[in-house]
Amino acid sequence: MHMLGMEQFINMPSGKLALMLIIIWSLIWKGFALWKAARVGSKPWFVIILVLNTLGILEIIYLFAVKPRTTLDFKNTEK
């Protein structure tokens, strides 16, 4: 079995299509996650999502598994 290098893969028509789909997939999830992190004021998550490229994996985890702390949460912890 012959392994293709990255350059050979990208030069194939199907390789270009796959690369474009991966880029679009990643940008969509990154956009949603950055929007949510900015909206809830989570600067650490915003920076992490902005800097790391994880093909949407980290972004999906943030969107669906991380519960953002609201201002009510902060008021309850101050007591």
N, C-alpha and C positions, 0 to 999 in steps of 0.2 A: 504494500500500500504506500503510495507516494503522498507525502505531506506537502501542502502548499504553504509558501511563505506569505507574509502579509502583503507584500507588493504584488505577487501573483494573484492573490485572492481579490485585491482591489481592482486589478486590471480586468477581471472577469465581469461580464454584465450582471450576473447574479450577485457577485460580491459588492458591486456598487449599490445595487438595490438593497441588499442586506445592511450595508453601512448606513445608507440614508434612513432606513426604517429604525435602526438602533438610535441614530441621532434624534430623529423625531420623537420616538418613544421616550428617550431620556429628557429631552427638553420639555415635553408636556408635563411629565411628573415633577421635574425640577421647578417648573413655573408654578404649579399648584402648591407644592410644598413651601416654596419661598413666599408665596402670597399669604398662605396660612400663618407661617412663622412671623411674618411682618405684621400681620393683622392682630395677632395675639401678643405681640411685643416680645417675642422670644429671640433675643439677639444671638445667644450661643447656637441655637438650632439654625438660625438664618445663615450664620457664617459657616457652620459645618456643611450645610446643604449646598451653599454657594461654592465652596472650595473643593469638596470631594465629588468625584464622578463615579457613581456606583451603578450606572445603567438603570436607574430608577428604583433600586432596591431600598436604599436608605430613605428615599423620598416616600415610598409606599409605606414603609414602617412608621415614619413620622406621621403621615396623614391618617393612618388607621389604628395605630397602636399607642401612640403617645398622646396622653390626655393633657392638653395645655392647662396651666394654672390660670384661673381667672382672678379678677380683683376680689371677688368674694372669698376665694381660697386664701389670698394673702391676708384679708381682714380676719379670718378665722384663726390663722396661725399667730397673729400678733397678740392675741389675748393671753 
